[in-house]
């Protein structure tokens, strides 16, 4: 199911004082909620949590929460970092069923920029959405959405409707929302003008 397993313990103390006490013990405080059950204050050893965070697969992915002999699939919804040290400071986990439809933000990346005539002529790719929200099964969250820039000209836009999404996954926003555009640069416009004059 999930690659990451978080061994948690239940926190007796809650609130700011309880969170501070948890951190002094070398743990990261968090809250488990969702699934029609009451929220539970939990904690994970700081070194274990840091290791999971550095894999890049903690947020936005299905994770296995382990408490004693019990396991539960969860999604890490929020991970707060200390503003100075960047150490994990607090986290929220959301209970899910493995096949449950959830809403999650997934990064959008682009490839084959060298095959875009607009970019080759000096245009720039202006990305307006670096990630898009998707409705997808909790156990089939894509790592990324990859879009091919081949053939893209200056002035053309990439919309959500033009992205290729895996089967069973739909965008939350409407299909005509712009993800990126190829904008012309001043240098590119001058070169095009010069070509036109020579012709």
N, C-alpha and C positions, 0 to 999 in steps of 0.2 A: 504494500500500500504506500507507505511514506518512507522516505530515506532517513528522516530525522526523528529521533525519539527523545522526548524531554521527560526526565524523571522529576516529578513535582512532589512537593509536600504541602499540606494545608497549613495556612498561617492562622494562628489563634488571634493575633492582634491585627487590627485593621487601622486605616487612617494614616496620617502623616507620621505619627510616633511609631506605629507598627512597621511602616515601610522603612524608616530609618534604622530600627532595630534589626530588620531583616538584612539590610545592606551591611550593617556592622558584622553580621555573622557570615559575610562572604556570599550572600545570595541576592538574586534579583527578585523583587516583589512583582506580582502580577495578579490578574483577575481572570477567572474562567466564567464565561457567561453564554447565554443562548441555549437552544435546544429545548425551550419550554421549562427549564429548571432555574432555580435561584442562582445568583452569582456566588462564586466561591473564591475567597482570597487564597492565593497559592504562591509558591516560591520555587525557584530553580537555582542550583549552585551557579555562581557567577561564571566560573571557568567553563562549565558545560554550556551555559547559555551563549557565552561569547563565541565558543567554537561553532555552535549551531548557526549563529548569526553570520559568521564569516564564511560559511559555505555559500551564502547567497540564496539559499533555498528555504529560509525560515519564513520570510514574509511572502504572502501570496501563494503559498504551497500547502498541500496537505501534510500535516505533521501528526505523529503519534504521541499523545500524552500518556504517560505511565504513572500510575499511583498504586504502589504495592503490586498486586497481581492484576489490577484492572488497567485496561487500555481504552483509549477513546480517540477517534480521529478529530482533529481540531485544525482551525486556520488561525494563524497569527495575524490579527487585524491591525494592531498598533504596537510599535516598539519605540519607546522614548529613550533618547540618549542624553547623557549629561552634556550640557552646553560647552563645557571646557575640556573634559577628558574624553568625551565620546564613548564612555563606558555605558553599557545597557543600564537603564535607570528604572524602567517600569515597562510592563507589557500587558496586552489584552489578548486572550485566546477565545475563540468562538467555537462552540460545539457544533459539529456537523455529522451527517451520515456520509459515508464514502461516496455514494452516488447522488447525493443531494445537489440540486441546482443552486449555485451560489453566485454572487456578484463580486467580481474581483478585477483589479486593475492590472493589465499586462503591458509590458513595454513594447513599443513599435520600433523596429530597426529597418534600415534600408540597405540594399545591395546593388551592385552593378552601376555605380555612379558614372564609371568611365564609359558606359554604353548609353548615356543620356546625352543627346545632341545639345540640349539646352545647357547642361552643366559644362559640357566640353567647350561651349562658346563663351564661357565666363559667367554663366548664371549661377545663382546660389540656391541651395535647398533650404527653404524656411520651414522649419518644423513647428507647427502650432500645437500638436498633441504628441508628447513623448510617450504617453501610454494611453490606452483606451480601456474603458470598463466593459467587461464581457459577462454574459450569463453563461455559465458552463458547469458541468458536473465537477464536484469537489475532487474527484480522483483523476480528472483529465484537464487540469489547468495547464495551458501551454506556457513554455518558458518565455516565448516571445512571439510577436507577429512580425514576419519578415515580408517586406514589399520590394519588388523588383523595379528599378528605375529605368530599365531599358526602353529607349524610344521616347522618353519624356522631353518635351520641348519647353522653352521659356513661356511662361504664362499659364501652363497647365497645372491643375490641382489634383492632388490625391485625396479622394474622399473615403469615408469609412466603407461605403458600398463597393469600392474597388479593391479592398483588402481581401485576401484569401484567408478565410477562417476555417479551422478544422470542423468536421461534421459534428453537429449537435451543439455548436457554440454560436451564440448570437451577440451582436453589440447592444449595449444599453441605449446608446444615442442613435438618432436617426441616420440613415445611410448617406445623406447629403452633407453631413458635417465634415469640414475640411481638416485633414490630418497634416498635410504639408503642401507647399507650392514651390514651383521653380520660378524664382524672380530674376529678372535681367539686371545685370550690373551696368553702371554708367560706361565702363570700358567696353562691355559687350555691345551696348547700344551704339557707341561711337564706331565700333568695328563694323557693325551691320550697316550703319549709315554710309560708311566709306565704301563698303562693297556695293551698295546700291548706286552710289555716285559713279563708281568705275563702270558699272554695267550700263 
